[in-house]
């Protein structure tokens, strides 16, 4: 069974200890827009799939992350959400993996055992 979440409201995710992201729902329109992102067009067609995965995650995140907690500059001052900040955040491996699992994973793979 596929469970539908009909809410269009952003939700808070505890991505890692001390890091929370507020994310809008990942819709078909978001995924299509991310796939057409200019950052993906600039990738070499022979780029490793891992490079493509990071670029795609960054493209989606730039569209769905609306707020965050626990992100600061090198002096610890809170940073506002910006496209550059989102890209830098997802260049941190544990953050990328958690984003893939918690935000993108449910939309990329439907497993009836986990969704039923």
Rosetta silent file (secondary structure, phi, psi, omega in degrees, C-alpha in Angstrom):
SEQUENCE: XXXXXXXXXXXXXXXXXXXXXXXXXXXXXXXXXXXXXXXXXXXXXXXXXXXXXXXXXXXXXXXXXXXXXXXXXXXXXXXXXXXXXXXXXXXXXXXXXXXXXXXXXXXXXXXXXXXX
SCORE:     score description
SCORE:     0.000 S_00000001
   1 L     0.000  137.601  174.277    0.000    0.000    0.000 S_00000001
   2 L   -96.532  126.206  178.202    1.202    3.493   -0.797 S_00000001
   3 L   -95.676  127.657 -179.098    0.466    5.978    1.942 S_00000001
   4 L   -98.007  131.035  172.286   -0.282    9.482    0.729 S_00000001
   5 L  -103.130  106.625 -174.965    0.676   12.529    2.730 S_00000001
   6 L   -86.425    0.699  179.219   -1.663   15.207    1.429 S_00000001
   7 L   -79.318  134.445  176.157   -0.125   17.977    3.511 S_00000001
   8 L   -98.963    6.082 -177.611    1.867   20.592    1.622 S_00000001
   9 L   -78.486  140.574  173.656    3.261   22.000    4.864 S_00000001
  10 L   -62.894  154.045  177.567    7.006   21.827    5.567 S_00000001
  11 E  -131.279  154.322  179.033    8.056   19.518    8.398 S_00000001
  12 E   -89.708  134.537  175.575   11.043   19.487   10.725 S_00000001
  13 E  -121.008  133.216  171.834   13.507   16.596   10.497 S_00000001
  14 E   -85.462   95.215 -173.713   16.215   15.830   13.033 S_00000001
  15 E   -73.456  -47.778  178.148   18.874   15.004   10.462 S_00000001
  16 E  -143.787  163.932  176.379   21.812   14.552   12.850 S_00000001
  17 L   -54.500  122.129  179.658   22.346   15.366   16.529 S_00000001
  18 L    85.028   -0.841 -179.247   22.128   19.154   16.751 S_00000001
  19 E  -125.370  118.833  176.779   21.034   19.579   13.121 S_00000001
  20 E  -122.774  139.171  174.818   17.410   20.102   12.134 S_00000001
  21 E  -121.105  137.913  170.089   16.078   20.908    8.684 S_00000001
  22 E   -97.501  121.637 -175.327   12.640   22.172    7.813 S_00000001
  23 E  -126.154  139.027  172.258   11.741   20.651    4.461 S_00000001
  24 L   -76.902  159.797  178.260    8.813   21.046    2.122 S_00000001
  25 L   -60.078  141.885  175.931    7.354   17.869    0.636 S_00000001
  26 L   -86.530  109.774 -177.592    9.338   16.361   -2.227 S_00000001
  27 L  -106.171  172.812  175.712    6.862   16.282   -5.089 S_00000001
  28 H   -59.436  -40.007  179.383    7.088   15.159   -8.688 S_00000001
  29 H   -63.339  -39.863  177.837    7.413   18.817   -9.691 S_00000001
  30 H   -62.853  -47.563 -178.948   10.349   19.271   -7.281 S_00000001
  31 H   -62.594  -42.120  179.560   12.116   16.182   -8.639 S_00000001
  32 H   -64.807  -42.100  178.416   11.553   17.253  -12.256 S_00000001
  33 H   -63.923  -41.832  179.451   12.827   20.750  -11.515 S_00000001
  34 H   -64.142  -39.413  179.653   15.889   19.362   -9.733 S_00000001
  35 H   -64.818  -25.766  179.155   16.687   17.069  -12.658 S_00000001
  36 L   -92.573    5.231 -177.386   16.676   20.116  -14.935 S_00000001
  37 L   -60.866  139.611 -178.703   18.986   22.078  -12.592 S_00000001
  38 H   -60.106  -30.070 -179.654   21.886   23.818  -14.314 S_00000001
  39 H   -65.729  -27.777  177.682   24.363   22.247  -11.878 S_00000001
  40 H   -78.104  -33.960  179.810   23.494   18.813  -13.272 S_00000001
  41 H   -65.609  -28.293 -178.654   23.879   19.946  -16.862 S_00000001
  42 L   -80.440   -4.226 -179.158   27.456   20.982  -16.138 S_00000001
  43 L   -78.726  144.258  174.994   28.489   17.495  -15.037 S_00000001
  44 L   -65.026  137.554 -178.661   30.640   15.335  -17.272 S_00000001
  45 L   -63.776  -17.707  177.270   28.579   12.502  -18.728 S_00000001
  46 L   -96.865   10.429 -179.189   31.234   10.095  -17.428 S_00000001
  47 L   -61.740  143.406  177.522   31.028   11.471  -13.881 S_00000001
  48 L   -59.369  151.355 -178.061   30.772    8.785  -11.202 S_00000001
  49 H   -61.844  -26.854  178.036   27.248    8.066   -9.976 S_00000001
  50 H   -65.393  -38.934  178.087   28.246    9.331   -6.526 S_00000001
  51 H   -64.473  -43.100  177.346   28.992   12.776   -7.981 S_00000001
  52 H   -62.733  -40.619 -179.509   25.598   12.768   -9.686 S_00000001
  53 H   -62.294  -42.977  178.690   23.916   11.698   -6.431 S_00000001
  54 H   -65.425  -45.387 -179.731   25.446   14.612   -4.503 S_00000001
  55 H   -61.700  -40.686  179.382   24.549   17.107   -7.246 S_00000001
  56 H   -67.777  -43.103  178.265   20.967   15.810   -7.378 S_00000001
  57 H   -60.998  -41.811  178.188   20.609   15.903   -3.583 S_00000001
  58 H   -63.930  -41.771  179.987   21.887   19.492   -3.554 S_00000001
  59 H   -62.946  -42.937  177.871   19.467   20.460   -6.333 S_00000001
  60 H   -66.518  -46.189 -177.742   16.519   18.972   -4.443 S_00000001
  61 H   -59.115  -39.625  178.947   17.646   20.467   -1.126 S_00000001
  62 H   -60.955  -23.597 -179.229   17.871   23.956   -2.629 S_00000001
  63 H   -93.063  -25.509 -173.013   14.189   23.587   -3.496 S_00000001
  64 H  -112.393  -21.723 -179.440   12.837   22.006   -0.302 S_00000001
  65 E   -77.481  117.618 -177.478   14.927   23.242    2.654 S_00000001
  66 E  -106.483  -19.504  178.701   13.071   26.240    4.063 S_00000001
  67 E  -162.678  165.464  175.777   14.818   26.637    7.421 S_00000001
  68 E  -153.970  160.335  174.180   17.437   25.005    9.611 S_00000001
  69 E  -132.288  140.586  177.671   18.771   24.881   13.121 S_00000001
  70 L    92.289   17.405  177.463   22.308   23.974   14.109 S_00000001
  71 L  -117.185  122.045 -178.126   24.110   25.467   11.112 S_00000001
  72 E  -139.259  170.131  177.932   26.644   28.176   11.844 S_00000001
  73 L   -79.688 -174.134 -175.935   29.722   29.883   10.480 S_00000001
  74 L   -66.980  -11.908  176.356   33.283   29.128   11.609 S_00000001
  75 L  -102.189   -0.462  177.851   32.725   31.272   14.712 S_00000001
  76 L    92.331    2.450  177.785   29.463   29.552   15.630 S_00000001
  77 L   -75.603  134.846 -179.885   27.094   32.332   14.588 S_00000001
  78 E   -57.558  140.445  178.214   23.867   30.961   13.060 S_00000001
  79 L  -106.124  143.312  174.046   23.733   31.144    9.278 S_00000001
  80 L   -74.833  159.533  176.461   20.626   31.851    7.213 S_00000001
  81 L   -71.793  124.536  175.391   19.507   29.301    4.643 S_00000001
  82 L  -138.588  158.744  176.207   21.080   30.092    1.260 S_00000001
  83 H   -57.096  -40.476  179.782   21.677   27.989   -1.866 S_00000001
  84 H   -66.390  -39.543  178.120   25.431   28.158   -1.214 S_00000001
  85 H   -65.665  -40.227  177.571   24.942   27.132    2.397 S_00000001
  86 H   -61.967  -46.011  179.031   22.756   24.190    1.393 S_00000001
  87 H   -60.798  -43.711  179.891   25.388   22.994   -1.078 S_00000001
  88 H   -64.347  -40.568  179.687   28.134   23.329    1.549 S_00000001
  89 H   -62.177  -43.330 -178.282   26.029   21.488    4.131 S_00000001
  90 H   -77.115   -7.538  172.237   25.389   18.572    1.773 S_00000001
  91 L   -81.256   -2.811  173.501   29.107   18.371    0.988 S_00000001
  92 L   -90.534  116.416 -170.417   29.504   17.022    4.533 S_00000001
  93 H   -50.537  -50.702 -178.868   29.276   13.259    4.076 S_00000001
  94 H   -62.364  -32.614  178.243   27.137   12.352    7.146 S_00000001
  95 H   -68.732  -45.723  177.628   24.704   15.159    6.300 S_00000001
  96 H   -56.619  -48.195 -178.879   24.462   14.003    2.682 S_00000001
  97 H   -61.883  -43.096  179.777   23.810   10.406    3.770 S_00000001
  98 H   -65.902  -39.335  178.098   21.147   11.445    6.286 S_00000001
  99 H   -64.134  -44.325  177.888   19.459   13.704    3.708 S_00000001
 100 H   -57.230  -47.465 -175.408   19.466   10.872    1.179 S_00000001
 101 H   -70.371  -46.544 -171.804   17.945    8.469    3.692 S_00000001
 102 H   -88.128  -30.582 -175.628   15.398   10.722    5.389 S_00000001
 103 H  -103.232  -52.088 -176.038   14.351   13.115    2.650 S_00000001
 104 H   -84.870  -36.997 -175.160   15.017   11.512   -0.721 S_00000001
 105 H   -49.761  -49.822 -179.055   14.890    7.820    0.122 S_00000001
 106 H   -61.835  -20.387 -177.680   11.146    7.593    0.681 S_00000001
 107 H   -97.272  -14.328 -178.529   10.572    9.223   -2.709 S_00000001
 108 H   -97.189  -27.545 -178.060   13.067    7.188   -4.691 S_00000001
 109 L  -134.780  125.227  174.170   12.169    3.710   -3.515 S_00000001
 110 L  -103.112  114.790  178.443    8.760    2.393   -2.567 S_00000001
 111 L  -114.062  114.075 -175.010    9.059   -0.687   -0.424 S_00000001
 112 H   -58.803  -30.612  179.729    5.693   -2.171    0.437 S_00000001
 113 H   -64.773  -35.662 -176.830    7.099   -3.756    3.621 S_00000001
 114 H   -90.742  -19.055 -175.093    8.088   -0.354    4.988 S_00000001
 115 H  -107.394    2.597 -175.086    5.135    1.574    3.574 S_00000001
 116 L  -108.379    0.000    0.000    2.396   -0.890    4.394 S_00000001
